[in-house]
Amino acid sequence: MREIDGLAVRIITPAEGDVRTTGGEPPVVLLHGFVSDGVTDWIAPGTAAALAATGRTVVVPDLPGHGASADPVTAAEMGAGALTDRLLAALDALGVGEFDLVGYSLGARLAWEFPAVAPGRVGRVVLGGLSPREPFAAVDVEALHRAAAGGGEPEDPFTGMVAGLVRSRGDRAPALARCVEGLRNTPFAPGGWAGRVAPVVVVGADDVMTRGIESIVAPLDGAELVTVPGDHLGAVAGAEFRRVVLKALAR
């Protein structure tokens, strides 16, 4: 594992592999979901190993406040633009030029931005568990911060649900509340797709977070929408999700 400016980054390479390219193919970057980490979403289910077995180098960062990465000090560090810039800086430090990209949930929301902020560098993209709207827009941020700091339960049920998620990570709850605030202040508002290849969008059959995703996929010429078994937490770990990723990134 490498530490780059507070970000923990795991690199899985095939035998004799190199982080820049392997067999002429670009690395694959895997971005995990909110209140998760690279090990939980990508390494433990076998997705990273399966990609490496095809000859690809795999780069698995932990987002700030998640996994082995450092906590953010301010909410501004967790805005969508700040996160994509920081991830790109880490890839630059690793010597990664062009790359393929797979994101799940929050990772997919960030992955949507990469073709625009890194033109010419992003190849194939898989977006899993993507919500068609900003899920944190309805959060009462002040109530969430109070709850994360050990205060009372938020009156709003949705904010209470988010508070339960962040408090499940113990001492990291205040940092994760800052993550929510930063994302809420930079809401997901997808316009046209900036990538040179249309994405493959993958949703769980029982994932309520992705309802309405057809409104995002339909205008994208060449985009593919694939449904796999599972809900929002379970789909990413499933064998069918892994199969779709491998097929989408095959060259």
C-alpha positions as CSV (number, residue, x, y, z in Angstrom):
1,M,0.0,0.0,0.0
2,R,1.2,3.5,-0.9
3,E,0.4,6.7,1.0
4,I,0.1,9.7,-1.2
5,D,-0.8,13.1,0.4
6,G,-2.9,11.3,3.0
7,L,-4.6,8.9,0.6
8,A,-4.0,5.2,1.0
9,V,-3.6,3.6,-2.4
10,R,-3.3,-0.2,-3.0
11,I,-1.8,-1.4,-6.3
12,I,-2.5,-4.9,-7.6
13,T,-0.2,-5.9,-10.5
14,P,0.1,-9.1,-12.5
15,A,3.4,-10.8,-12.5
16,E,6.1,-8.5,-14.0
17,G,3.4,-5.8,-14.1
18,D,4.0,-2.0,-14.0
19,V,1.6,0.6,-12.6
20,R,1.8,2.7,-15.8
21,T,0.9,0.0,-18.3
22,T,0.6,-3.7,-18.5
23,G,0.8,-5.4,-21.9
24,G,0.0,-2.0,-23.5
25,E,-3.3,-1.8,-21.6
26,P,-4.0,1.1,-19.2
27,P,-4.5,0.5,-15.5
28,V,-7.9,0.2,-14.0
29,V,-8.9,2.6,-11.1
30,L,-11.5,1.4,-8.7
31,L,-13.4,3.9,-6.6
32,H,-15.5,2.7,-3.6
33,G,-18.7,3.9,-2.1
34,F,-19.6,6.0,0.9
35,V,-18.8,4.6,4.3
36,S,-16.9,1.8,2.6
37,D,-13.3,1.4,1.4
38,G,-11.3,-0.2,-1.3
39,V,-10.8,-3.5,0.5
40,T,-14.6,-3.9,1.2
41,D,-15.9,-3.0,-2.3
42,W,-13.1,-4.3,-4.5
43,I,-10.5,-6.5,-2.9
44,A,-12.5,-8.7,-0.6
45,P,-15.1,-9.6,-3.3
46,G,-12.3,-10.6,-5.7
47,T,-12.9,-7.9,-8.3
48,A,-9.4,-6.4,-8.1
49,A,-7.8,-9.9,-8.3
50,A,-10.1,-10.9,-11.3
51,L,-8.9,-7.8,-13.2
52,A,-5.3,-8.4,-12.4
53,A,-5.7,-12.0,-13.6
54,T,-6.6,-10.6,-17.0
55,G,-3.2,-8.8,-17.1
56,R,-4.4,-5.4,-15.9
57,T,-2.8,-3.3,-13.2
58,V,-5.4,-2.2,-10.6
59,V,-5.3,1.0,-8.5
60,V,-7.5,1.0,-5.5
61,P,-7.5,4.2,-3.4
62,D,-9.4,4.9,-0.2
63,L,-11.2,8.2,-0.2
64,P,-10.5,10.7,2.6
65,G,-12.1,9.7,5.8
66,H,-12.4,6.1,4.6
67,G,-10.3,3.0,5.0
68,A,-6.7,3.7,5.6
69,S,-6.8,7.3,4.3
70,A,-6.5,10.4,6.6
71,D,-9.6,12.2,7.7
72,P,-10.5,15.5,6.1
73,V,-10.2,18.6,8.2
74,T,-12.9,20.6,6.4
75,A,-16.0,19.9,4.4
76,A,-14.5,21.8,1.4
77,E,-11.9,19.0,1.1
78,M,-14.8,16.6,0.4
79,G,-16.5,18.5,-2.4
80,A,-16.7,16.6,-5.6
81,G,-14.2,18.8,-7.4
82,A,-11.7,18.6,-4.6
83,L,-12.0,14.9,-4.4
84,T,-11.5,14.3,-8.2
85,D,-8.5,16.7,-8.2
86,R,-6.9,14.9,-5.2
87,L,-7.4,11.5,-6.8
88,L,-5.9,12.7,-10.1
89,A,-2.9,14.1,-8.2
90,A,-2.4,10.7,-6.7
91,L,-2.6,9.1,-10.1
92,D,-0.1,11.6,-11.4
93,A,2.3,10.8,-8.5
94,L,2.0,7.1,-9.5
95,G,2.9,7.9,-13.1
96,V,-0.6,6.9,-14.4
97,G,-1.6,8.5,-17.7
98,E,-4.6,7.0,-19.4
99,F,-6.8,4.7,-17.3
100,D,-10.1,2.8,-17.2
101,L,-12.4,3.6,-14.3
102,V,-14.9,1.7,-12.2
103,G,-16.9,3.5,-9.5
104,Y,-19.6,2.3,-7.1
105,S,-22.2,4.6,-5.4
106,L,-20.1,7.6,-4.3
107,G,-17.3,6.3,-6.4
108,A,-19.6,6.3,-9.5
109,R,-20.7,9.8,-8.8
110,L,-17.1,10.9,-8.7
111,A,-16.2,8.8,-11.8
112,W,-18.8,10.7,-13.8
113,E,-16.7,13.8,-13.4
114,F,-13.4,12.4,-14.5
115,P,-13.7,12.5,-18.3
116,A,-14.4,16.3,-18.0
117,V,-11.6,17.1,-15.6
118,A,-9.1,14.7,-17.2
119,P,-9.8,14.9,-20.9
120,G,-8.1,12.3,-23.0
121,R,-7.0,10.2,-20.0
122,V,-10.2,8.2,-19.3
123,G,-11.0,5.2,-21.4
124,R,-13.7,2.7,-20.5
125,V,-16.0,3.5,-17.5
126,V,-18.3,1.4,-15.4
127,L,-20.7,3.2,-13.1
128,G,-22.3,1.0,-10.4
129,G,-25.0,1.9,-7.9
130,L,-25.2,5.5,-9.3
131,S,-28.1,7.6,-8.0
132,P,-29.6,9.8,-10.6
133,R,-29.9,12.7,-8.1
134,E,-27.8,14.0,-5.2
135,P,-28.6,11.6,-2.3
136,F,-27.3,14.0,0.4
137,A,-29.4,17.0,-0.8
138,A,-32.0,16.3,1.8
139,V,-29.7,15.9,4.7
140,D,-30.0,18.4,7.7
141,V,-26.2,19.0,7.9
142,E,-26.3,20.7,11.3
143,A,-28.3,17.9,12.8
144,L,-25.9,15.4,11.2
145,H,-22.9,17.1,12.7
146,R,-24.5,17.1,16.2
147,A,-25.4,13.4,15.9
148,A,-21.9,12.5,14.7
149,A,-20.4,14.3,17.7
150,G,-22.6,12.3,20.1
151,G,-25.6,14.7,20.3
152,G,-29.2,13.8,19.9
153,E,-30.9,11.9,17.1
154,P,-31.9,14.0,14.1
155,E,-35.7,14.6,13.8
156,D,-35.6,14.0,10.1
157,P,-35.7,10.3,9.3
158,F,-33.4,10.5,6.3
159,T,-30.8,12.5,8.2
160,G,-31.2,10.0,11.0
161,M,-30.4,7.1,8.6
162,V,-27.3,8.9,7.4
163,A,-26.3,9.6,11.0
164,G,-26.5,5.9,11.7
165,L,-24.2,5.1,8.8
166,V,-21.5,7.6,9.9
167,R,-21.8,6.6,13.6
168,S,-21.3,3.0,12.6
169,R,-17.6,4.0,11.9
170,G,-17.0,5.1,15.5
171,D,-14.5,7.9,15.9
172,R,-14.6,8.6,12.1
173,A,-18.2,9.8,12.3
174,P,-17.3,13.6,12.4
175,A,-15.0,13.2,9.4
176,L,-17.7,11.3,7.5
177,A,-20.2,14.1,8.4
178,R,-17.8,16.5,6.8
179,C,-17.9,14.3,3.7
180,V,-21.6,14.5,3.5
181,E,-21.5,18.3,3.9
182,G,-18.9,18.7,1.1
183,L,-20.9,16.5,-1.3
184,R,-24.2,18.3,-0.4
185,N,-22.5,21.6,-1.2
186,T,-21.4,20.2,-4.7
187,P,-24.5,18.3,-5.7
188,F,-24.6,15.7,-8.5
189,A,-26.1,17.4,-11.5
190,P,-25.2,15.2,-14.5
191,G,-25.2,17.0,-17.8
192,G,-23.7,15.5,-21.0
193,W,-21.2,12.7,-20.8
194,A,-17.7,14.0,-21.5
195,G,-16.1,10.6,-22.0
196,R,-15.0,9.4,-25.4
197,V,-16.6,6.0,-24.7
198,A,-20.2,5.7,-23.4
199,P,-20.3,4.2,-19.9
200,V,-21.7,0.9,-18.8
201,V,-24.2,1.6,-15.9
202,V,-24.8,-1.3,-13.5
203,V,-27.6,-1.3,-10.9
204,G,-28.8,-3.8,-8.3
205,A,-32.3,-5.3,-9.0
206,D,-33.3,-4.3,-5.4
207,D,-31.4,-1.0,-5.2
208,V,-33.8,1.8,-4.4
209,M,-31.0,4.3,-4.5
210,T,-30.8,3.9,-8.3
211,R,-34.5,4.3,-9.2
212,G,-34.9,6.6,-12.1
213,I,-31.4,6.0,-13.5
214,E,-33.0,5.5,-16.9
215,S,-33.3,9.3,-17.2
216,I,-29.5,9.5,-17.0
217,V,-28.7,6.6,-19.3
218,A,-31.2,7.2,-22.1
219,P,-29.7,10.4,-23.5
220,L,-26.2,8.9,-23.6
221,D,-25.6,7.5,-27.1
222,G,-24.1,4.0,-26.8
223,A,-24.5,3.7,-23.0
224,E,-25.6,0.3,-21.6
225,L,-27.7,-0.3,-18.5
226,V,-27.3,-3.6,-16.9
227,T,-29.2,-5.0,-13.9
228,V,-27.6,-7.5,-11.5
229,P,-28.8,-9.2,-8.4
230,G,-28.7,-7.4,-5.1
231,D,-29.5,-4.2,-3.2
232,H,-27.3,-1.1,-2.8
233,L,-24.9,-2.7,-0.4
234,G,-24.9,-6.2,-1.8
235,A,-24.7,-5.7,-5.6
236,V,-21.1,-4.6,-5.7
237,A,-19.9,-7.8,-4.0
238,G,-21.8,-10.2,-6.3
239,A,-20.3,-12.4,-9.0
240,E,-22.6,-11.0,-11.7
241,F,-21.4,-7.4,-11.0
242,R,-17.8,-8.7,-11.3
243,R,-18.7,-10.4,-14.6
244,V,-20.1,-7.2,-16.0
245,V,-17.0,-5.2,-15.0
246,L,-14.7,-7.7,-16.6
247,K,-16.7,-7.8,-19.9
248,A,-17.0,-4.0,-20.0
249,L,-13.3,-3.5,-19.6
250,A,-12.2,-6.3,-22.0
251,R,-10.1,-5.0,-24.9
